[in-house]
């Protein structure tokens, strides 16, 4: 099977923004705010975050298989590139591995389970309830909170201010995305706009990091914007 299928299911085009969120969460939640995280911890946290994101995105396609057969037949499950059952197993494996990595690194099991529950709740009901945009934003926020529960980190004022802005941004982005399937809506144009908005998430991280004087992490997050646009050309983001 073409590996591109799994990257599209995982919405790998958004991995740079996930990595940026993880970096920002580590720096802003440090007991000495602005301190660079240990490279090993950063690597583990980014891999964990991307695995959890991949699992949630793949579960999304599993839950939306019937909807996609009518509206997005080019996606992997409707076109028969992968079965719904196989996608479900891979999604579960990705999420379990990602959560296990965070917990082994010392993150709170409670916050990790809250993250998993929010992801699954969103995947299950998002097509039926407009209020699910709150759950979508909650997924990004709870990933940051889970990272902030690692040893040597905590819920600092800088972290809380950042996740508040991030929450508002994701809710707004998600509301725009819901118009894509409205009758008569310019679906392609909306899809491109949503892709750009997703790629620009790291700018929020960069600004928050600049506010605490963390110049090097802020630069890394800024670089994640063009990297995200490049990644979206290689794998799906929406």
Protein Blocks (a to p, Z undefined) as FASTA:
>chain_A
ZZklmmmmnommlmmmmmmmmmmmmmmmpmbghiacdfklmmmmmmmmmmmmmmmmmmmm
mmmmmmmmmmmmmbmklnopacfklmmmmmmmmmmmmmmmmmmnopafklmmmmmmmmmm
mmmmmmmomklmmmmmmmmmmmmmmmmmpghiacdfklmmmmmmmmmmmmmmmmmmmmmm
gghiafklmmmmmmmmmmmmmmmmmmmmmmnopaklmmmmmmmmmmmmmmmmmpcfZZ
